[in-house]
Amino acid sequence: MSEKHDILEETHLLINPDETMGPIFLRNVFVAIFLVLIIVFPKIFINTQIYFKSREISTLSHEHDALKEENRLIRAKVEALRYKHKVLDTLF
């Protein structure tokens, strides 16, 4: 009877192992999740900041290019007006 009982207990441990979801296991899971968040959150934050700064830089770059082109056109108009006034002043 003792052998049967020993075999039955061994098979019971193989079929139904001890509970693995004890408080220590849950604590370890929460610690692991917390560590992953500590590692991943700064990367997400930095990537978001880089994205918004690059959008701002792109907008400012487009505005700068537009202002440079507008400045070039205004200088051309001013030069044309200066030439026109110099020619008109010499005629009269």
WORALIN-V433756 format. One record per residue. N is the residue number from 1. RES is the residue in three letters. D_FIRST is the distance of its C-alpha to the first C-alpha in Angstrom with 2 decimals. Layout:
# WORALIN-V433756
n: {N	N}
res: {RES	RES}
d_first: {D_FIRST	D_FIRST}
This chain:
# WORALIN-V433756
n: {1	2	3	4	5	6	7	8	9	10	11	12	13	14	15	16	17	18	19	20	21	22	23	24	25	26	27	28	29	30	31	32	33	34	35	36	37	38	39	40	41	42	43	44	45	46	47	48	49	50	51	52	53	54	55	56	57	58	59	60	61	62	63	64	65	66	67	68	69	70	71	72	73	74	75	76	77	78	79	80	81	82	83	84	85	86	87	88	89	90	91	92}
res: {MET	SER	GLU	LYS	HIS	ASP	ILE	LEU	GLU	GLU	THR	HIS	LEU	LEU	ILE	ASN	PRO	ASP	GLU	THR	MET	GLY	PRO	ILE	PHE	LEU	ARG	ASN	VAL	PHE	VAL	ALA	ILE	PHE	LEU	VAL	LEU	ILE	ILE	VAL	PHE	PRO	LYS	ILE	PHE	ILE	ASN	THR	GLN	ILE	TYR	PHE	LYS	SER	ARG	GLU	ILE	SER	THR	LEU	SER	HIS	GLU	HIS	ASP	ALA	LEU	LYS	GLU	GLU	ASN	ARG	LEU	ILE	ARG	ALA	LYS	VAL	GLU	ALA	LEU	ARG	TYR	LYS	HIS	LYS	VAL	LEU	ASP	THR	LEU	PHE}
d_first: {0.00	3.76	5.45	5.18	6.19	8.66	9.98	10.46	12.32	14.32	15.40	16.22	18.45	20.08	20.76	21.75	23.24	24.49	27.70	30.59	33.26	33.19	36.42	36.77	36.58	39.17	41.36	41.29	42.24	45.14	46.30	46.27	48.26	50.67	51.24	51.88	54.38	56.09	56.53	57.55	59.80	62.57	62.75	63.16	65.72	67.72	67.74	69.00	71.70	72.79	73.02	75.21	77.39	77.95	78.98	81.40	82.77	83.23	85.13	87.32	87.97	89.14	91.36	92.77	93.60	95.27	97.30	98.39	99.59	101.37	103.00	104.18	105.73	107.43	108.83	110.19	111.85	113.31	114.63	116.20	117.84	119.14	120.60	122.17	123.76	125.04	126.63	128.12	129.42	131.22	132.86	134.41}
